[in-house]
Amino acid sequence: MKINDKEPFQLSRGMRNTVAFLGMLLLVSSLCVLAWAIWNHPDVHGPIVLTPGALVLGLILIGFAIRGEK
């Protein structure tokens, strides 16, 4: 057995769906916050500071859901 034959982790289908759902929820909500902040309040920096972290976390969760196939 080679080292690269197996994925580093495995998730059940329900867990993959949950992780993908949470990733999409973070991704969509952070994009909405970013659009709202740019559209309505160009001088407010609070939501714009938090949004890139939520975007990256959403993408990481979606990546884990894709790579965690059984």
N, C-alpha and C positions, 0 to 999 in steps of 0.2 A: 504494500500500500504506500503510495506516494503521499507526501505532506500536502500537496495542493489538490488532492482528490476530494477532500471534504471541506465544506464551508466552515468557517470558524464558529458558527452558531446556527442553531435551528429553531424556528418558531412554528407553532401550530398555525393553522389557517385562521382561526379566530383571533389569535394574538397579532398576526400580520395585518389583518383587517383593522384591528383596534389601533395599532401603531400607525398605519397608513391614514386612518381617519383623523387621529390626533395631529399628524403632520400636516394634512390638508387644512384642518381647522386652524392651526397656527399660521400656515402660509396665507390663507385667504383673509383671516382677521388682521394680520399684520399689514397686508397690502391695502386693506380698507382703511386702517389707521393712517398709513402713510399717505394715501390719496386724500383723506380728510384733512390731515395736517397741512399738506401742501396747498390744497384748494382753499381752505378757510383761514388758516393761521400761518402765514409765512414767517412770522417772527417767533413762534413758539418752538422750542427745541426739545421738549420732553418726549413727545411721542416719536419724534424722528430719531432720537438716541436709542430707544428701546426696540424699534422696529427691525433694524438689521439683525439683531440677535434672535428675534423670533423667526425671521425669515430663514436664517441659517439652521436653527433648531428644527424648523419644519422640514427643510430639505434633508437634514440628517435622519430624521425619523422616517421619512419616505424612503430614503436609501436603505435604512435598516430593514424596512418592510419588504423591499425588493430583494435584498441579498439574503434574507433569512428564510429562504425557501426550504421546504422539507424534501 
